[in-house]
């Protein structure tokens, strides 16, 4: 019985953190695109490898995207873990 309960909690955790991460990444992408438009005055590059995209733009987009996605994932993970602890009274399963 305990093994089934642990498996069930792991599945719940995976679903929760997956959904939270997807939402956080969606919000981060929208914010990132809006910030890009404000700073550069244009849409972000769809293909940073395209010849009309400058090196500074390609590097800025790659760096900003990587940092924003990592931060969104971290915030989703920690926020979900805090909610899990609040509801379940334990750390989330690994």
Gaussian input, Z-matrix of N, CA and C with variables (Angstrom, degrees):
# hf/3-21g

backbone

0 1
 N
 C     1     B1
 C     2     B2     1     A1
 N     3     B3     2     A2     1     D1
 C     4     B4     3     A3     2     D2
 C     5     B5     4     A4     3     D3
 N     6     B6     5     A5     4     D4
 C     7     B7     6     A6     5     D5
 C     8     B8     7     A7     6     D6
 N     9     B9     8     A8     7     D7
 C    10    B10     9     A9     8     D8
 C    11    B11    10    A10     9     D9
 N    12    B12    11    A11    10    D10
 C    13    B13    12    A12    11    D11
 C    14    B14    13    A13    12    D12
 N    15    B15    14    A14    13    D13
 C    16    B16    15    A15    14    D14
 C    17    B17    16    A16    15    D15
 N    18    B18    17    A17    16    D16
 C    19    B19    18    A18    17    D17
 C    20    B20    19    A19    18    D18
 N    21    B21    20    A20    19    D19
 C    22    B22    21    A21    20    D20
 C    23    B23    22    A22    21    D21
 N    24    B24    23    A23    22    D22
 C    25    B25    24    A24    23    D23
 C    26    B26    25    A25    24    D24
 N    27    B27    26    A26    25    D25
 C    28    B28    27    A27    26    D26
 C    29    B29    28    A28    27    D27
 N    30    B30    29    A29    28    D28
 C    31    B31    30    A30    29    D29
 C    32    B32    31    A31    30    D30
 N    33    B33    32    A32    31    D31
 C    34    B34    33    A33    32    D32
 C    35    B35    34    A34    33    D33
 N    36    B36    35    A35    34    D34
 C    37    B37    36    A36    35    D35
 C    38    B38    37    A37    36    D36
 N    39    B39    38    A38    37    D37
 C    40    B40    39    A39    38    D38
 C    41    B41    40    A40    39    D39
 N    42    B42    41    A41    40    D40
 C    43    B43    42    A42    41    D41
 C    44    B44    43    A43    42    D42
 N    45    B45    44    A44    43    D43
 C    46    B46    45    A45    44    D44
 C    47    B47    46    A46    45    D45
 N    48    B48    47    A47    46    D46
 C    49    B49    48    A48    47    D47
 C    50    B50    49    A49    48    D48
 N    51    B51    50    A50    49    D49
 C    52    B52    51    A51    50    D50
 C    53    B53    52    A52    51    D51
 N    54    B54    53    A53    52    D52
 C    55    B55    54    A54    53    D53
 C    56    B56    55    A55    54    D54
 N    57    B57    56    A56    55    D55
 C    58    B58    57    A57    56    D56
 C    59    B59    58    A58    57    D57
 N    60    B60    59    A59    58    D58
 C    61    B61    60    A60    59    D59
 C    62    B62    61    A61    60    D60
 N    63    B63    62    A62    61    D61
 C    64    B64    63    A63    62    D62
 C    65    B65    64    A64    63    D63
 N    66    B66    65    A65    64    D64
 C    67    B67    66    A66    65    D65
 C    68    B68    67    A67    66    D66
 N    69    B69    68    A68    67    D67
 C    70    B70    69    A69    68    D68
 C    71    B71    70    A70    69    D69
 N    72    B72    71    A71    70    D70
 C    73    B73    72    A72    71    D71
 C    74    B74    73    A73    72    D72
 N    75    B75    74    A74    73    D73
 C    76    B76    75    A75    74    D74
 C    77    B77    76    A76    75    D75
 N    78    B78    77    A77    76    D76
 C    79    B79    78    A78    77    D77
 C    80    B80    79    A79    78    D78
 N    81    B81    80    A80    79    D79
 C    82    B82    81    A81    80    D80
 C    83    B83    82    A82    81    D81
 N    84    B84    83    A83    82    D82
 C    85    B85    84    A84    83    D83
 C    86    B86    85    A85    84    D84
 N    87    B87    86    A86    85    D85
 C    88    B88    87    A87    86    D86
 C    89    B89    88    A88    87    D87
 N    90    B90    89    A89    88    D88
 C    91    B91    90    A90    89    D89
 C    92    B92    91    A91    90    D90
 N    93    B93    92    A92    91    D91
 C    94    B94    93    A93    92    D92
 C    95    B95    94    A94    93    D93
 N    96    B96    95    A95    94    D94
 C    97    B97    96    A96    95    D95
 C    98    B98    97    A97    96    D96
 N    99    B99    98    A98    97    D97
 C   100   B100    99    A99    98    D98
 C   101   B101   100   A100    99    D99
 N   102   B102   101   A101   100   D100
 C   103   B103   102   A102   101   D101
 C   104   B104   103   A103   102   D102
 N   105   B105   104   A104   103   D103
 C   106   B106   105   A105   104   D104
 C   107   B107   106   A106   105   D105
 N   108   B108   107   A107   106   D106
 C   109   B109   108   A108   107   D107
 C   110   B110   109   A109   108   D108
 N   111   B111   110   A110   109   D109
 C   112   B112   111   A111   110   D110
 C   113   B113   112   A112   111   D111
 N   114   B114   113   A113   112   D112
 C   115   B115   114   A114   113   D113
 C   116   B116   115   A115   114   D114
 N   117   B117   116   A116   115   D115
 C   118   B118   117   A117   116   D116
 C   119   B119   118   A118   117   D117
 N   120   B120   119   A119   118   D118
 C   121   B121   120   A120   119   D119
 C   122   B122   121   A121   120   D120
 N   123   B123   122   A122   121   D121
 C   124   B124   123   A123   122   D122
 C   125   B125   124   A124   123   D123
 N   126   B126   125   A125   124   D124
 C   127   B127   126   A126   125   D125
 C   128   B128   127   A127   126   D126
 N   129   B129   128   A128   127   D127
 C   130   B130   129   A129   128   D128
 C   131   B131   130   A130   129   D129
 N   132   B132   131   A131   130   D130
 C   133   B133   132   A132   131   D131
 C   134   B134   133   A133   132   D132
 N   135   B135   134   A134   133   D133
 C   136   B136   135   A135   134   D134
 C   137   B137   136   A136   135   D135
 N   138   B138   137   A137   136   D136
 C   139   B139   138   A138   137   D137
 C   140   B140   139   A139   138   D138
 N   141   B141   140   A140   139   D139
 C   142   B142   141   A141   140   D140
 C   143   B143   142   A142   141   D141
 N   144   B144   143   A143   142   D142
 C   145   B145   144   A144   143   D143
 C   146   B146   145   A145   144   D144
 N   147   B147   146   A146   145   D145
 C   148   B148   147   A147   146   D146
 C   149   B149   148   A148   147   D147
 N   150   B150   149   A149   148   D148
 C   151   B151   150   A150   149   D149
 C   152   B152   151   A151   150   D150
 N   153   B153   152   A152   151   D151
 C   154   B154   153   A153   152   D152
 C   155   B155   154   A154   153   D153
 N   156   B156   155   A155   154   D154
 C   157   B157   156   A156   155   D155
 C   158   B158   157   A157   156   D156
 N   159   B159   158   A158   157   D157
 C   160   B160   159   A159   158   D158
 C   161   B161   160   A160   159   D159
 N   162   B162   161   A161   160   D160
 C   163   B163   162   A162   161   D161
 C   164   B164   163   A163   162   D162
 N   165   B165   164   A164   163   D163
 C   166   B166   165   A165   164   D164
 C   167   B167   166   A166   165   D165
 N   168   B168   167   A167   166   D166
 C   169   B169   168   A168   167   D167
 C   170   B170   169   A169   168   D168
 N   171   B171   170   A170   169   D169
 C   172   B172   171   A171   170   D170
 C   173   B173   172   A172   171   D171
 N   174   B174   173   A173   172   D172
 C   175   B175   174   A174   173   D173
 C   176   B176   175   A175   174   D174
 N   177   B177   176   A176   175   D175
 C   178   B178   177   A177   176   D176
 C   179   B179   178   A178   177   D177
 N   180   B180   179   A179   178   D178
 C   181   B181   180   A180   179   D179
 C   182   B182   181   A181   180   D180
 N   183   B183   182   A182   181   D181
 C   184   B184   183   A183   182   D182
 C   185   B185   184   A184   183   D183
 N   186   B186   185   A185   184   D184
 C   187   B187   186   A186   185   D185
 C   188   B188   187   A187   186   D186
 N   189   B189   188   A188   187   D187
 C   190   B190   189   A189   188   D188
 C   191   B191   190   A190   189   D189
 N   192   B192   191   A191   190   D190
 C   193   B193   192   A192   191   D191
 C   194   B194   193   A193   192   D192
 N   195   B195   194   A194   193   D193
 C   196   B196   195   A195   194   D194
 C   197   B197   196   A196   195   D195
 N   198   B198   197   A197   196   D196
 C   199   B199   198   A198   197   D197
 C   200   B200   199   A199   198   D198
 N   201   B201   200   A200   199   D199
 C   202   B202   201   A201   200   D200
 C   203   B203   202   A202   201   D201
 N   204   B204   203   A203   202   D202
 C   205   B205   204   A204   203   D203
 C   206   B206   205   A205   204   D204
 N   207   B207   206   A206   205   D205
 C   208   B208   207   A207   206   D206
 C   209   B209   208   A208   207   D207
 N   210   B210   209   A209   208   D208
 C   211   B211   210   A210   209   D209
 C   212   B212   211   A211   210   D210
 N   213   B213   212   A212   211   D211
 C   214   B214   213   A213   212   D212
 C   215   B215   214   A214   213   D213
 N   216   B216   215   A215   214   D214
 C   217   B217   216   A216   215   D215
 C   218   B218   217   A217   216   D216
 N   219   B219   218   A218   217   D217
 C   220   B220   219   A219   218   D218
 C   221   B221   220   A220   219   D219
 N   222   B222   221   A221   220   D220
 C   223   B223   222   A222   221   D221
 C   224   B224   223   A223   222   D222
 N   225   B225   224   A224   223   D223
 C   226   B226   225   A225   224   D224
 C   227   B227   226   A226   225   D225
 N   228   B228   227   A227   226   D226
 C   229   B229   228   A228   227   D227
 C   230   B230   229   A229   228   D228
 N   231   B231   230   A230   229   D229
 C   232   B232   231   A231   230   D230
 C   233   B233   232   A232   231   D231
 N   234   B234   233   A233   232   D232
 C   235   B235   234   A234   233   D233
 C   236   B236   235   A235   234   D234
 N   237   B237   236   A236   235   D235
 C   238   B238   237   A237   236   D236
 C   239   B239   238   A238   237   D237
 N   240   B240   239   A239   238   D238
 C   241   B241   240   A240   239   D239
 C   242   B242   241   A241   240   D240
 N   243   B243   242   A242   241   D241
 C   244   B244   243   A243   242   D242
 C   245   B245   244   A244   243   D243
 N   246   B246   245   A245   244   D244
 C   247   B247   246   A246   245   D245
 C   248   B248   247   A247   246   D246
 N   249   B249   248   A248   247   D247
 C   250   B250   249   A249   248   D248
 C   251   B251   250   A250   249   D249
 N   252   B252   251   A251   250   D250
 C   253   B253   252   A252   251   D251
 C   254   B254   253   A253   252   D252
 N   255   B255   254   A254   253   D253
 C   256   B256   255   A255   254   D254
 C   257   B257   256   A256   255   D255
 N   258   B258   257   A257   256   D256
 C   259   B259   258   A258   257   D257
 C   260   B260   259   A259   258   D258
 N   261   B261   260   A260   259   D259
 C   262   B262   261   A261   260   D260
 C   263   B263   262   A262   261   D261
 N   264   B264   263   A263   262   D262
 C   265   B265   264   A264   263   D263
 C   266   B266   265   A265   264   D264
 N   267   B267   266   A266   265   D265
 C   268   B268   267   A267   266   D266
 C   269   B269   268   A268   267   D267
 N   270   B270   269   A269   268   D268
 C   271   B271   270   A270   269   D269
 C   272   B272   271   A271   270   D270
 N   273   B273   272   A272   271   D271
 C   274   B274   273   A273   272   D272
 C   275   B275   274   A274   273   D273
 N   276   B276   275   A275   274   D274
 C   277   B277   276   A276   275   D275
 C   278   B278   277   A277   276   D276
 N   279   B279   278   A278   277   D277
 C   280   B280   279   A279   278   D278
 C   281   B281   280   A280   279   D279

   B1=1.4557
   B2=1.5223
   B3=1.3480
   B4=1.4581
   B5=1.5153
   B6=1.3326
   B7=1.4565
   B8=1.5278
   B9=1.3382
   B10=1.4656
   B11=1.5190
   B12=1.3268
   B13=1.4538
   B14=1.5295
   B15=1.3491
   B16=1.4534
   B17=1.5201
   B18=1.3319
   B19=1.4600
   B20=1.5176
   B21=1.3197
   B22=1.4585
   B23=1.5275
   B24=1.3178
   B25=1.4665
   B26=1.5249
   B27=1.3216
   B28=1.4645
   B29=1.5288
   B30=1.3118
   B31=1.4591
   B32=1.5272
   B33=1.3181
   B34=1.4729
   B35=1.5269
   B36=1.3217
   B37=1.4590
   B38=1.5321
   B39=1.3098
   B40=1.4712
   B41=1.5238
   B42=1.3252
   B43=1.4674
   B44=1.5201
   B45=1.3246
   B46=1.4630
   B47=1.5247
   B48=1.3258
   B49=1.4591
   B50=1.5287
   B51=1.3239
   B52=1.4612
   B53=1.5168
   B54=1.3216
   B55=1.4639
   B56=1.5321
   B57=1.3261
   B58=1.4660
   B59=1.5224
   B60=1.3218
   B61=1.4623
   B62=1.5223
   B63=1.3244
   B64=1.4678
   B65=1.5257
   B66=1.3130
   B67=1.4617
   B68=1.5280
   B69=1.3155
   B70=1.4711
   B71=1.5208
   B72=1.3184
   B73=1.4582
   B74=1.5272
   B75=1.3236
   B76=1.4627
   B77=1.5297
   B78=1.3300
   B79=1.4676
   B80=1.5266
   B81=1.3175
   B82=1.4639
   B83=1.5258
   B84=1.3297
   B85=1.4675
   B86=1.5204
   B87=1.3134
   B88=1.4721
   B89=1.5301
   B90=1.3154
   B91=1.4684
   B92=1.5184
   B93=1.3141
   B94=1.4517
   B95=1.5283
   B96=1.3150
   B97=1.4682
   B98=1.5290
   B99=1.3375
   B100=1.4655
   B101=1.5168
   B102=1.3255
   B103=1.4651
   B104=1.5106
   B105=1.3239
   B106=1.4681
   B107=1.5264
   B108=1.3267
   B109=1.4705
   B110=1.5247
   B111=1.3275
   B112=1.4662
   B113=1.5286
   B114=1.3195
   B115=1.4677
   B116=1.5220
   B117=1.3303
   B118=1.4682
   B119=1.5250
   B120=1.3437
   B121=1.4614
   B122=1.5170
   B123=1.3160
   B124=1.4582
   B125=1.5265
   B126=1.3283
   B127=1.4616
   B128=1.5244
   B129=1.3241
   B130=1.4661
   B131=1.5295
   B132=1.3191
   B133=1.4672
   B134=1.5317
   B135=1.3359
   B136=1.4650
   B137=1.5179
   B138=1.3183
   B139=1.4551
   B140=1.5282
   B141=1.3272
   B142=1.4626
   B143=1.5332
   B144=1.3188
   B145=1.4678
   B146=1.5286
   B147=1.3363
   B148=1.4662
   B149=1.5328
   B150=1.3332
   B151=1.4697
   B152=1.5287
   B153=1.3347
   B154=1.4683
   B155=1.5320
   B156=1.3173
   B157=1.4686
   B158=1.5340
   B159=1.3313
   B160=1.4634
   B161=1.5266
   B162=1.3319
   B163=1.4645
   B164=1.5235
   B165=1.3263
   B166=1.4783
   B167=1.5312
   B168=1.3262
   B169=1.4652
   B170=1.5248
   B171=1.3243
   B172=1.4717
   B173=1.5246
   B174=1.3311
   B175=1.4585
   B176=1.5241
   B177=1.3330
   B178=1.4682
   B179=1.5232
   B180=1.3345
   B181=1.4627
   B182=1.5285
   B183=1.3224
   B184=1.4679
   B185=1.5319
   B186=1.3188
   B187=1.4627
   B188=1.5180
   B189=1.3256
   B190=1.4639
   B191=1.5246
   B192=1.3176
   B193=1.4623
   B194=1.5257
   B195=1.3197
   B196=1.4647
   B197=1.5180
   B198=1.3301
   B199=1.4637
   B200=1.5255
   B201=1.3269
   B202=1.4711
   B203=1.5231
   B204=1.3248
   B205=1.4675
   B206=1.5265
   B207=1.3257
   B208=1.4698
   B209=1.5275
   B210=1.3169
   B211=1.4630
   B212=1.5288
   B213=1.3224
   B214=1.4712
   B215=1.5169
   B216=1.3161
   B217=1.4704
   B218=1.5297
   B219=1.3324
   B220=1.4581
   B221=1.5277
   B222=1.3201
   B223=1.4681
   B224=1.5242
   B225=1.3228
   B226=1.4671
   B227=1.5209
   B228=1.3102
   B229=1.4607
   B230=1.5254
   B231=1.3122
   B232=1.4658
   B233=1.5318
   B234=1.3213
   B235=1.4598
   B236=1.5181
   B237=1.3248
   B238=1.4559
   B239=1.5281
   B240=1.3236
   B241=1.4692
   B242=1.5295
   B243=1.3303
   B244=1.4666
   B245=1.5283
   B246=1.3267
   B247=1.4618
   B248=1.5192
   B249=1.3328
   B250=1.4722
   B251=1.5260
   B252=1.3374
   B253=1.4695
   B254=1.5217
   B255=1.3189
   B256=1.4680
   B257=1.5286
   B258=1.3164
   B259=1.4712
   B260=1.5267
   B261=1.3432
   B262=1.4605
   B263=1.5233
   B264=1.3211
   B265=1.4601
   B266=1.5198
   B267=1.3317
   B268=1.4619
   B269=1.5321
   B270=1.3134
   B271=1.4640
   B272=1.5168
   B273=1.3244
   B274=1.4602
   B275=1.5269
   B276=1.3371
   B277=1.4690
   B278=1.5235
   B279=1.3085
   B280=1.4738
   B281=1.5071
   A1=111.22
   A2=117.58
   A3=121.21
   A4=112.69
   A5=116.87
   A6=121.64
   A7=110.53
   A8=116.94
   A9=121.49
   A10=109.92
   A11=116.33
   A12=120.77
   A13=110.81
   A14=117.68
   A15=121.46
   A16=110.85
   A17=116.86
   A18=120.97
   A19=110.01
   A20=117.57
   A21=122.21
   A22=110.77
   A23=117.55
   A24=120.96
   A25=111.21
   A26=117.20
   A27=119.98
   A28=110.58
   A29=116.54
   A30=120.87
   A31=110.39
   A32=116.84
   A33=120.74
   A34=110.16
   A35=116.55
   A36=121.12
   A37=110.27
   A38=116.45
   A39=120.40
   A40=111.18
   A41=116.39
   A42=119.81
   A43=111.74
   A44=116.93
   A45=120.53
   A46=112.15
   A47=116.26
   A48=119.21
   A49=110.31
   A50=117.80
   A51=120.51
   A52=111.98
   A53=116.83
   A54=121.55
   A55=110.78
   A56=116.31
   A57=119.81
   A58=110.95
   A59=117.20
   A60=121.23
   A61=110.94
   A62=117.05
   A63=120.45
   A64=110.92
   A65=116.74
   A66=120.68
   A67=110.75
   A68=116.96
   A69=120.36
   A70=111.08
   A71=117.87
   A72=121.12
   A73=110.85
   A74=117.16
   A75=120.80
   A76=110.78
   A77=116.21
   A78=120.23
   A79=111.45
   A80=116.98
   A81=120.67
   A82=110.89
   A83=117.45
   A84=120.67
   A85=110.87
   A86=116.60
   A87=119.79
   A88=111.03
   A89=116.21
   A90=120.11
   A91=110.88
   A92=116.04
   A93=121.16
   A94=110.80
   A95=116.69
   A96=120.13
   A97=111.16
   A98=116.22
   A99=119.60
   A100=111.92
   A101=116.24
   A102=120.12
   A103=111.94
   A104=116.72
   A105=121.25
   A106=110.14
   A107=115.93
   A108=120.01
   A109=110.95
   A110=116.79
   A111=119.60
   A112=111.16
   A113=117.23
   A114=121.15
   A115=112.36
   A116=117.08
   A117=120.89
   A118=112.59
   A119=117.75
   A120=120.58
   A121=113.09
   A122=118.19
   A123=122.76
   A124=108.64
   A125=115.57
   A126=119.53
   A127=110.22
   A128=117.16
   A129=119.25
   A130=110.12
   A131=116.76
   A132=118.95
   A133=111.55
   A134=115.48
   A135=119.38
   A136=110.11
   A137=115.78
   A138=121.28
   A139=108.03
   A140=117.68
   A141=120.00
   A142=113.85
   A143=117.83
   A144=121.04
   A145=112.42
   A146=117.77
   A147=120.75
   A148=110.23
   A149=117.28
   A150=120.62
   A151=114.19
   A152=118.43
   A153=119.60
   A154=113.00
   A155=117.56
   A156=121.84
   A157=107.73
   A158=115.65
   A159=119.54
   A160=110.27
   A161=115.68
   A162=120.14
   A163=111.63
   A164=118.92
   A165=118.06
   A166=112.61
   A167=116.93
   A168=119.42
   A169=111.12
   A170=117.10
   A171=120.64
   A172=110.91
   A173=116.91
   A174=120.83
   A175=111.63
   A176=115.84
   A177=120.05
   A178=110.42
   A179=116.73
   A180=119.57
   A181=110.94
   A182=116.87
   A183=120.44
   A184=111.00
   A185=116.85
   A186=120.67
   A187=112.50
   A188=116.11
   A189=120.11
   A190=110.79
   A191=116.82
   A192=120.80
   A193=110.89
   A194=116.81
   A195=120.02
   A196=112.15
   A197=116.07
   A198=119.94
   A199=111.30
   A200=117.23
   A201=120.62
   A202=111.55
   A203=117.51
   A204=120.05
   A205=111.17
   A206=116.56
   A207=119.67
   A208=110.43
   A209=116.73
   A210=120.58
   A211=110.88
   A212=117.23
   A213=120.64
   A214=110.72
   A215=116.70
   A216=121.08
   A217=111.02
   A218=116.12
   A219=120.38
   A220=111.47
   A221=116.89
   A222=120.29
   A223=110.98
   A224=117.05
   A225=120.22
   A226=110.76
   A227=116.65
   A228=121.15
   A229=111.38
   A230=116.64
   A231=119.75
   A232=111.95
   A233=116.67
   A234=119.87
   A235=112.27
   A236=115.62
   A237=120.22
   A238=110.65
   A239=116.53
   A240=120.25
   A241=110.97
   A242=116.78
   A243=119.65
   A244=110.71
   A245=116.62
   A246=120.27
   A247=112.04
   A248=115.84
   A249=120.82
   A250=110.15
   A251=115.90
   A252=119.83
   A253=110.94
   A254=116.84
   A255=121.10
   A256=111.00
   A257=115.89
   A258=120.47
   A259=112.27
   A260=117.01
   A261=121.49
   A262=112.84
   A263=117.20
   A264=120.06
   A265=114.26
   A266=116.78
   A267=121.66
   A268=109.42
   A269=115.23
   A270=118.95
   A271=109.20
   A272=118.03
   A273=118.81
   A274=110.98
   A275=116.82
   A276=119.47
   A277=110.92
   A278=115.21
   A279=119.48
   A280=108.77
   D1=-42.15
   D2=-179.56
   D3=-63.59
   D4=-36.09
   D5=179.16
   D6=-65.39
   D7=-42.08
   D8=178.91
   D9=-64.12
   D10=-39.76
   D11=179.81
   D12=-64.40
   D13=-42.57
   D14=178.44
   D15=-64.13
   D16=-41.62
   D17=178.62
   D18=-63.89
   D19=-41.89
   D20=178.31
   D21=-62.40
   D22=-42.73
   D23=178.81
   D24=-66.63
   D25=-37.92
   D26=177.61
   D27=-63.62
   D28=-40.17
   D29=177.56
   D30=-65.41
   D31=-44.84
   D32=177.29
   D33=-58.62
   D34=-46.10
   D35=-179.24
   D36=-61.57
   D37=-46.27
   D38=-179.44
   D39=-59.85
   D40=-43.61
   D41=179.14
   D42=-65.82
   D43=-43.95
   D44=-179.85
   D45=-62.94
   D46=-49.82
   D47=-176.78
   D48=-69.69
   D49=-31.85
   D50=176.07
   D51=-65.15
   D52=-45.35
   D53=179.29
   D54=-65.98
   D55=-43.66
   D56=179.25
   D57=-63.70
   D58=-39.96
   D59=179.32
   D60=-65.80
   D61=-43.18
   D62=179.24
   D63=-60.87
   D64=-43.68
   D65=178.86
   D66=-65.71
   D67=-44.21
   D68=-179.69
   D69=-63.43
   D70=-39.64
   D71=179.55
   D72=-68.04
   D73=-39.85
   D74=176.73
   D75=-60.34
   D76=-46.64
   D77=178.83
   D78=-64.87
   D79=-39.13
   D80=178.93
   D81=-64.66
   D82=-41.13
   D83=179.04
   D84=-62.16
   D85=-44.04
   D86=179.41
   D87=-64.05
   D88=-43.20
   D89=179.23
   D90=-65.30
   D91=-41.36
   D92=-179.34
   D93=-63.01
   D94=-44.50
   D95=179.00
   D96=-63.73
   D97=-40.83
   D98=178.02
   D99=-64.95
   D100=-42.29
   D101=177.16
   D102=-63.89
   D103=-39.24
   D104=178.16
   D105=-61.31
   D106=-46.08
   D107=-179.41
   D108=-62.34
   D109=-38.99
   D110=178.78
   D111=-65.92
   D112=-42.57
   D113=-176.20
   D114=-76.59
   D115=-49.90
   D116=-174.44
   D117=-91.88
   D118=-16.46
   D119=-179.60
   D120=74.88
   D121=18.29
   D122=-177.83
   D123=-152.94
   D124=167.62
   D125=176.30
   D126=-67.75
   D127=150.89
   D128=176.62
   D129=-65.77
   D130=156.28
   D131=-179.01
   D132=-66.84
   D133=130.39
   D134=176.23
   D135=-73.40
   D136=-34.81
   D137=179.15
   D138=-132.06
   D139=98.02
   D140=-178.12
   D141=-60.71
   D142=-15.86
   D143=178.99
   D144=-86.22
   D145=-6.53
   D146=-179.31
   D147=-64.45
   D148=143.92
   D149=-176.32
   D150=-62.49
   D151=-24.05
   D152=-179.24
   D153=-83.54
   D154=-3.86
   D155=176.80
   D156=-93.29
   D157=125.11
   D158=-178.77
   D159=-73.46
   D160=159.88
   D161=176.85
   D162=-59.10
   D163=-45.82
   D164=178.28
   D165=-58.83
   D166=-39.79
   D167=178.33
   D168=-66.62
   D169=-44.61
   D170=-179.41
   D171=-62.75
   D172=-43.87
   D173=179.34
   D174=-66.47
   D175=-42.48
   D176=179.50
   D177=-63.22
   D178=-42.89
   D179=-179.02
   D180=-66.68
   D181=-43.69
   D182=179.51
   D183=-62.37
   D184=-46.15
   D185=-179.79
   D186=-65.77
   D187=-44.98
   D188=-179.07
   D189=-65.76
   D190=-41.20
   D191=179.75
   D192=-64.77
   D193=-47.31
   D194=179.88
   D195=-60.78
   D196=-45.68
   D197=-179.36
   D198=-66.16
   D199=-42.40
   D200=-178.66
   D201=-65.58
   D202=-40.70
   D203=-179.36
   D204=-69.59
   D205=-40.04
   D206=177.93
   D207=-64.19
   D208=-43.01
   D209=179.60
   D210=-65.76
   D211=-41.82
   D212=178.68
   D213=-61.24
   D214=-43.78
   D215=179.60
   D216=-63.55
   D217=-43.47
   D218=179.26
   D219=-63.35
   D220=-45.36
   D221=179.08
   D222=-62.63
   D223=-41.27
   D224=178.43
   D225=-63.95
   D226=-44.16
   D227=-178.92
   D228=-63.57
   D229=-48.31
   D230=-178.61
   D231=-69.22
   D232=-38.47
   D233=177.88
   D234=-65.28
   D235=-41.72
   D236=178.03
   D237=-66.03
   D238=-39.95
   D239=178.20
   D240=-63.59
   D241=-39.94
   D242=178.34
   D243=-64.45
   D244=-41.31
   D245=176.92
   D246=-64.49
   D247=-39.94
   D248=178.11
   D249=-60.44
   D250=-47.26
   D251=-179.87
   D252=-62.31
   D253=-37.94
   D254=179.83
   D255=-64.23
   D256=-43.56
   D257=-176.83
   D258=-80.42
   D259=-47.19
   D260=-172.46
   D261=-92.26
   D262=-23.45
   D263=-177.90
   D264=78.87
   D265=10.28
   D266=179.51
   D267=-136.21
   D268=166.65
   D269=172.38
   D270=-69.56
   D271=151.48
   D272=177.53
   D273=-65.80
   D274=153.34
   D275=179.06
   D276=-69.16
   D277=154.08
   D278=179.04
   D279=-95.52

